[in-house]
């Protein structure tokens, strides 16, 4: 199920850059548009997924034999008997593109990084739609990733192992639980047989809320 990106939301890229779209001057918007085009020509999105039954336990959620600790995810998946675990990556080309820019033009490097962030979110949005189409008549909370709420980043390697991600899409995690390539995501999408309480993504649930650079500059990371 290949995913090909043909365009990116420039306003989202500007938000990632910390620039409210309605306040972007022509040169900033032109930079965002140029970097969006460069990212689109470079990335090779890949993804894989598995469907698991869920079990709610005292300390969290059991999925595929793995205990996902934390109260936030447990509450988030209430009413869901199954979940789709997926990962997505833009590939190593995006990382290399950003690194090359960092050696000579940090403003462009920032814009490229933000364009790549918008690109991987677009890939995840497309994956969500594909997964939802596999389960007609079901209901879904928003996707949930390690690092959001109290779901620890230390689960990254275990999630990648469940997905056989290193072999399937070339996605691994560093000793400090950073996904490699960097412009990659792991996420859990709950699947419910009956309507569930609609939950909103919120900056308040993010562990980076207190020192978030996006919020300080008047933008946001795209989670809310």
PyMOL commands that set and color helices and strands:
alter all, ss='L'
color gray80, all
select helices_A, chain A and resi 10-16+21-23+26-42+71-76+92-102+106-133+153-163+165-169+203-205+209-211+213-216
alter helices_A, ss='H'
color red, helices_A
select strands_A, chain A and resi 46-57+60-63+66-69+82-89+172-173+179-180+184-191
alter strands_A, ss='S'
color yellow, strands_A
deselect
rebuild
show_as cartoon
